[in-house]
């Protein structure tokens, strides 16, 4: 009975992703239940940079989900070689696309959201390649509710040019994926939201934040913005950190520690199971709801079900029991 109950609850908790199908209504991002949803997580660094590419894998996402309480990860695919002077998608399309796909597959497996980001400031110059890229992901993964598209990371062009590009990419995506969310960067490195807001039916929301200066350096003031081990203020991880260390606090930078502490205390849609060993002496007596027939020589294991992010303030509790030796 205990095993069956466990399987039942783990099946419930593995219903992915945490808020189901996302949609936009008015000025709200909603989950499949029609209630407001909040995505929280980390953006990976450029996929073609040494400091970023080693984190494009399932291990990183698992650590972010379990140790950071993240429900979303952004795969920032480097389009050009600028930034770190390494070949990008325009040079090695299959190599860079495969890195993003690894993140998408991991997100689906781990019940997270994956933001598929065409990471460039001049996307309008590679429109045909961008269409190929988003055709691939929308046609292959458009039926999964885990996917969010970001066709143009930080446009440095004017809004008119960026909007024209967006309209073509949105049309490309919608040929295959009618439902998943598309987030569209605004002009001047996604700063000019006031200009974009003048267009009707445009939802403006914060999709990224940082704690240092706009270039990613400087001292930390409030939070972190990128999951990489680059030696700069915005990096969430210390230099030489690898994917298996993402969940290890000793490898977190000051900025990473700040963000992890914030994410950990949020209700990001996860359930958390806590196994707790309790002596049956605490529950003796025929009126005990847990162990009326147990002796003082036995220990039971209680399984608590909490909403993650509100540990200690359970929204629900499930407490089957077994003798320790029977588990």
ABEGO torsion letter per residue (X at the ends): XAAAAAAAAAAAAABOBAAEBBBBBEABBBBAAGBBBBBBEBBBBBAABAAAAAABBAAAAAAAAAAAGBABBBBBBBABABGAGBBBAAABAAAAAAAAAAAAAAAAAAGBBBBBBBBBABAAAAAAAAAAAAAAAAAAAAABAABBBBABABBABBAAAAAAAAAAAAAAAAAABAABBBBBBBBGGGABAAAAAABBGBBBBBABBBABBAAGBEBBAABBABBBABBBAABABBBGBBAAAAABAAABBAAAAAAAAAAAABBAGBBBBBBBBBBAAAABEAABAABAABBAABBBBBBBBBBBGABGBBABBBBBBBBAAAX
